[in-house]
Structures are given as C-alpha cells and as structure tokens.
Amino acid sequence: MADKISAALLYVPELLLHVSRGVRWDSDHVITLDDPTTAILQECVTSGQMERIHVGLDFFDASINRIAAWVIGTRNAKKGLLKGLLQPTQALREVELAGDYTSRLAMMEDARSLPWGAVWNEYCARQDTAGDNQWLGAVKTYESSVLSGR
C-alpha cells in the first residue's frame, strides 16, 4: 500500500489514511511497528506532501487497556514517521535523478540501520515524556488506581 501513496497524490488534493492493524474481518486494532505500517508512514514523509496527508489511527482493542492502546498506537505512528524523517531523502533523490541506482540501493540499505531508536528516546526526553520501556508503569498505575474504580 505504501507505494500507492505518491501515485494517489497525483490525482487527489488530499489523502485520508486510516492506519490500522487488521486482525479479523470485523475489527481494526492498534498499529504495530511492522514493516508494512512503517513503509506507509515513511512514504508519507518521503513524498514531501505531509500537509496533504491526514493520518488517522485506530485504538480499539477490547483485549488490552484502552489507554495503553492509545499510547502504543500513537507512539508507533510517530516512530514510523521519524524513520521517514531520518532517511537521506534528498541525497536519494539526487542519485536517482543521476541514474546512479547502485548508490541509491546502497544508501537505502544503509538507512535501514540508522539509530532511530536512540533518536526516538532523545525526542521523548526533549518532550518530557517517557521513553521506551518507561511509560507502561504509569499506565498500569492509572489502570489500577483510577480505571478499576469505574
């Protein structure tokens, strides 16, 4: 689906995406940072058309805490966008236009191992929010102290 985003933007003024993780025919679920979802979010960034793309997420999952579902889905969407922001998009465009497909492939493969996790944790620290492996405790405490009383 990711490769259809740029093509669709040639024909529509704006693109509305409902990003979800299909589990069964009757439900949508919290997104995970799997390869197809990451590719969709990266393409949103690398298309250079983020102002025309609206990303909606699905947070329903009756099997897990709804606050955790919201946090997990939102953080995964932001991580996918971050991975797109960290790609050397301009350099990739330049070597492609020059017909240097060897360099393009090498750069694309090198970008796969960029330390995006460290950048993500630094982003969280600068936003004064919990990084990976730090937020779940707060959700569990809220669940037991507030949600359990509802």
CORVEN-V734493 format. One record per residue. N is the residue number from 1. RES is the residue in one small letter. PSI is psi as a letter, one per 40 degrees, with the letter a starting at -180 (999 if undefined). Layout:
N&RES&PSI / N&RES&PSI
This chain:
1&m&d / 2&a&d / 3&d&e / 4&k&e / 5&i&d / 6&s&d / 7&a&d / 8&a&d / 9&l&e / 10&l&d / 11&y&e / 12&v&i / 13&p&d / 14&e&i / 15&l&h / 16&l&h / 17&l&h / 18&h&g / 19&v&h / 20&s&i / 21&r&h / 22&g&h / 23&v&d / 24&r&i / 25&w&d / 26&d&e / 27&s&i / 28&d&i / 29&h&i / 30&v&h / 31&i&i / 32&t&i / 33&l&f / 34&d&i / 35&d&d / 36&p&d / 37&t&d / 38&t&d / 39&a&d / 40&i&d / 41&l&d / 42&q&d / 43&e&d / 44&c&d / 45&v&d / 46&t&e / 47&s&d / 48&g&e / 49&q&f / 50&m&d / 51&e&e / 52&r&e / 53&i&h / 54&h&h / 55&v&h / 56&g&i / 57&l&i / 58&d&h / 59&f&e / 60&f&h / 61&d&h / 62&a&e / 63&s&e / 64&i&i / 65&n&h / 66&r&d / 67&i&d / 68&a&d / 69&a&d / 70&w&d / 71&v&d / 72&i&d / 73&g&d / 74&t&d / 75&r&d / 76&n&d / 77&a&d / 78&k&d / 79&k&d / 80&g&d / 81&l&d / 82&l&d / 83&k&d / 84&g&d / 85&l&d / 86&l&e / 87&q&i / 88&p&g / 89&t&d / 90&q&d / 91&a&d / 92&l&d / 93&r&d / 94&e&d / 95&v&d / 96&e&d / 97&l&d / 98&a&e / 99&g&e / 100&d&g / 101&y&d / 102&t&d / 103&s&d / 104&r&d / 105&l&d / 106&a&d / 107&m&d / 108&m&d / 109&e&d / 110&d&d / 111&a&d / 112&r&d / 113&s&e / 114&l&i / 115&p&g / 116&w&d / 117&g&d / 118&a&d / 119&v&d / 120&w&d / 121&n&d / 122&e&d / 123&y&d / 124&c&d / 125&a&d / 126&r&d / 127&q&e / 128&d&f / 129&t&i / 130&a&h / 131&g&a / 132&d&i / 133&n&e / 134&q&e / 135&w&d / 136&l&d / 137&g&d / 138&a&d / 139&v&d / 140&k&d / 141&t&d / 142&y&d / 143&e&d / 144&s&d / 145&s&d / 146&v&d / 147&l&d / 148&s&d / 149&g&e / 150&r&999
